[in-house]
Amino acid sequence: MTSSTRDKMIAGAADLMSRGGVNATSMRDVVRHTATPRGSISHHFPDGKRQLIAEAVVFAGKQVSIPLEKAMSERGVIGGLRAFVASWRRRLEATGFEAGCPVLAVAVDRYVGEVSDKDDDTAQRHLLDLADGVFADWQQIMHTALLREGLAAERAERLATLVVASIEGTVAMCRASRSAAALDQVQEELETVLAAALARTAK
């Protein structure tokens, strides 16, 4: 059992969470989904499902934050937004609108542990803290990019929150409608709002 097995299980858990939520993602499902040995569960995740789900949240967060930060640095706020939206569009379309955001799944799906779990409430609080941290990280990346282009800190903070909240909610809407139309509409409006805010800083 190598570290690649562990990584594969974490990525697989994140994928399953994005499709069916936290409670529909069992350790058995992860093993089946990733074609990994069942014995690898206790070896790599001695604290069981709660540990695997927690690490999947962190993994999912980085899968977005690393390319988002790169896009914001290289393309600016508007170009970074377009890259952010495009990455979600690709994800939705590649999975037939079956998969959304695993971090959002943690935020809306109350954790129910497995038999070995001793305290679901503690695990729930920990997972919510992790999800909150991921959203805050995405907001901070956007906030930093807006500051770099001249926006005042308070306005940049509000707009960063608007962008992250809008995209996360729209991804859920797209899954329900099985269409990227809402994502296209929200992108257009966000670009209008951001462009107007940035234009005022140039005066």
N, C-alpha and C positions, 0 to 999 in steps of 0.2 A: 504494500500500500504506500503510494508516494504522495507528495504534496499535490501533484496534478489531480489525483483522485479527490482530495479535499476541495481543491479549487473547482473541480467539475461539479461536485455536490452543491457547493455554495451557489454557483451560477445556475444550476438546475433548480434549486429551491427558489431563487429569485424569479426564474422563468415561470415556474408553476404558480407562485404567488401572484404574478402579474396576470395570470389567466383565471385562476379560481379563488384567489384570496388566501389568507393565512390559514384558516381552519380547514380548508379543503386540501391543504398541502401537508401530507403526512410523511413521516420518515420513509415508510414503505414506498410511497409514490416517488419520492426523490431517488431512491435506489433504483427503482424500475425506470424512471425517466432518464437517468444518467448512466444506466448499465454499469453500476459500480457494485462491489461486493457488499452484502448486508453487514458483514463484520466491520466495515469501514466506519459505520455510524458511531459505535462506541469508541473506536480508536481515535477518530478525528474530532468527535463531538461528545465528550464525556458527559456534558450537561444536557444532552439530548436535543429535542426539537427546539427548545427555547434558544439554545446556543446557535444552532444552524440558522434559524430565522433571523436572529440578530445579525449574524455575519452576512446573511443575504441582503439585509437592509443596507449595511455599510457598503457592500459590493455594488448594489444597485445605485447607490448614491454616487459613487466614484465613476460608474459607467456614464453618468451624465455630467458630473462636475468637471472631470478632466477635459473632455472635448469642449465643454461649454466655456471654460476658462480660456482655452486655446483659441477658440473662435472669437471670443470677445477681445482678446489681446491682438489678434491678427486682423480682424475684420471690422472692429468697432461695434458699437451698440446695435445698430440696425442690421449689419451683416451677421453679428452674433445671434441676434434674435432669429433671423432667417435660418441659420444653421440649427438652432435649438428646435424650432418648429419642424424643420425638415427631418431631423432625427426621429421625432415622434411620429411623423407621417410615415416614414419608412417602416418603423416598428409596427404601427397599426396595419399598414397595407400588407406587410410581409407575413403577418399572422392572421390575415383575413379578419382584422378587427377583433381578434380574440384576446390579445394581450394588451394590457394597459401599463400602469405604473405600479410596481411592487411596493414602493414606499407609500403611495396612497392607500394601497390595500391594507397595510399595517395601521394606517391612521383611522380607517373606517371599520375594520373587522376586529372585533374584540377577541383577543387571544384565548383559546381554550387549549390547554396543554394536554400532554399524553399522561398515561397513568403514573409514570415515574416523576412527573412534575409535582413539586410540593406546594408551590404558591403561585397560582395563575395571576393574582393581582399584582404581585411584584414583577412578574414577567411582563405583564401588560404595561405597567408604568415604564419599565425599561425600554420596551419596544417603541412606545410612544415618544420617549425622550430621544431615541435614535432617529425616528422619523422626523421629529421636530428639528433635530440637528442637521439632517440632510436638506430639508427645505430651507433652513437658515443658511446653509452653505451655498445653495443655488442662488438665494436672494443676495448674499454677500458678493458673489461673483458679479451679478448684475449691478449691484450697488456700486462696486468698485469701478466697473466700466463706465457707468454714468458719471461718477465723480471725475474720472479721467477726461471725460468730454465736457467738463465745466459745470455740471449741475450742482446746485446746493445740496448739502448732505441730507436734509429733511425731505426734500422733493425726490432725491435719488432713492431714498429708502422706501418712500411710498410707491414709486414707479416699479422698483424691483419686486415689491410684494405683489403689485398688480400683475406683473408679467408672469411670475411663478404661479400665482393662484389661478390666473386665466388659463394658462396652458394646462395645468393639472386638471382643472374642471372640464376643459374642452376635450381632453383625451377621453375622459369618462363619457362625455356626450357622444363622441365619435364611435366609441364601442357600442353604445346603445343604438345609434342610428345606422351603424355599419357603413359609415361614409365619412370622408375627411372634409366635407363641406364646412362644418362648423370651425374646423381648424383653420381653413383658408380665410374665413370671415374674421375670426379673432386675430389672426396674424395681420390682416390688413388694418384693422382698427388699432392694434397695438403699435404698428409702424407709424400710423398717423399721429397718435398721442406722443410717442417718443420723438418723432421728427419735430413736432411742434415745440416740445419742451427743449430740445437741443437747439432749435433755431433761435429761441429767445436768449439762450446763453451767448450766441454769436453776435448779438446786437451791441 
